Amino acid sequence: MNQTTNLKVLMRKQSLMGSSRFEYDPEQLDKRASIRSDIYASAYSDMLAALESALDRADGDIVSRDNLEEWLGRKLVEEFIKRRGGSP
């Protein structure tokens, strides 16, 4: 990380430590950040595995891998927008 990023992280930590939740146990903030990072990484890995599994179904005759990948990408974006309250 560069100096500006380090400063922002430190300022954020100090801000959160001022809250009652982390005031007496600041190490909890680092633990929670690590757990959160692990959850995101695991979810992303699971999503990539599921995507690869779906793409393996493309037989190249009826459905090409490229077309299926593009279609799945569009559907994922549409679903994301729908869940956020928008309409594609």
C-alpha positions as CSV (number, residue, x, y, z in Angstrom):
1,M,0.0,0.0,0.0
2,N,1.1,3.5,-0.6
3,Q,1.4,6.2,2.1
4,T,-2.0,7.8,1.4
5,T,-3.8,4.4,1.5
6,N,-2.0,3.5,4.8
7,L,-3.0,6.9,6.3
8,K,-6.7,6.4,5.2
9,V,-6.7,2.9,6.7
10,L,-5.2,4.1,10.0
11,M,-7.7,7.0,10.2
12,R,-10.6,4.6,9.5
13,K,-9.4,2.3,12.3
14,Q,-9.0,5.1,14.7
15,S,-12.5,6.3,13.8
16,L,-14.0,2.9,14.4
17,M,-12.0,2.3,17.6
18,G,-13.7,5.4,19.0
19,S,-17.0,3.6,18.8
20,S,-18.0,1.6,21.8
21,R,-17.7,-1.7,19.9
22,F,-13.9,-1.5,19.4
23,E,-12.9,1.0,22.1
24,Y,-11.7,-1.6,24.6
25,D,-10.6,-4.3,22.2
26,P,-9.1,-2.7,19.0
27,E,-7.7,-6.1,17.8
28,Q,-11.3,-7.1,17.1
29,L,-11.4,-4.6,14.3
30,D,-8.5,-6.4,12.5
31,K,-10.0,-9.8,13.2
32,R,-13.4,-8.7,11.7
33,A,-11.7,-7.2,8.7
34,S,-9.8,-10.4,8.1
35,I,-12.9,-12.5,8.5
36,R,-14.8,-10.2,6.1
37,S,-12.0,-10.5,3.6
38,D,-12.0,-14.3,3.8
39,I,-15.8,-14.4,3.3
40,Y,-15.6,-12.3,0.2
41,A,-12.7,-14.3,-1.2
42,S,-14.5,-17.6,-0.6
43,A,-17.8,-16.3,-2.1
44,Y,-15.9,-15.1,-5.2
45,S,-14.1,-18.5,-5.5
46,D,-17.4,-20.3,-5.2
47,M,-19.0,-18.1,-7.9
48,L,-16.1,-18.7,-10.3
49,A,-16.4,-22.4,-9.7
50,A,-20.1,-22.3,-10.4
51,L,-19.5,-20.2,-13.5
52,E,-16.9,-22.6,-14.8
53,S,-19.2,-25.6,-14.2
54,A,-22.0,-23.8,-16.1
55,L,-19.7,-23.0,-19.0
56,D,-18.6,-26.7,-19.2
57,R,-22.1,-27.5,-20.3
58,A,-21.6,-25.6,-23.6
59,D,-21.2,-28.3,-26.2
60,G,-19.9,-26.1,-29.0
61,D,-22.7,-27.2,-31.3
62,I,-26.0,-25.9,-29.9
63,V,-24.4,-23.5,-27.4
64,S,-20.9,-22.1,-27.7
65,R,-18.9,-21.3,-24.6
66,D,-18.4,-17.7,-25.6
67,N,-22.1,-17.2,-26.2
68,L,-23.1,-18.9,-22.9
69,E,-20.5,-16.8,-21.1
70,E,-21.8,-13.5,-22.6
71,W,-25.4,-14.6,-21.8
72,L,-24.6,-15.5,-18.2
73,G,-22.8,-12.2,-17.7
74,R,-25.8,-10.2,-18.9
75,K,-28.1,-12.3,-16.7
76,L,-25.9,-11.7,-13.7
77,V,-25.9,-7.9,-14.3
78,E,-29.6,-7.9,-14.7
79,E,-30.1,-9.8,-11.5
80,F,-27.8,-7.5,-9.6
81,I,-29.7,-4.4,-10.9
82,K,-33.0,-6.0,-10.0
83,R,-31.8,-6.8,-6.5
84,R,-30.6,-3.2,-6.1
85,G,-34.1,-2.0,-6.9
86,G,-33.5,-1.0,-10.5
87,S,-35.0,-2.3,-13.6
88,P,-32.8,-3.3,-16.6
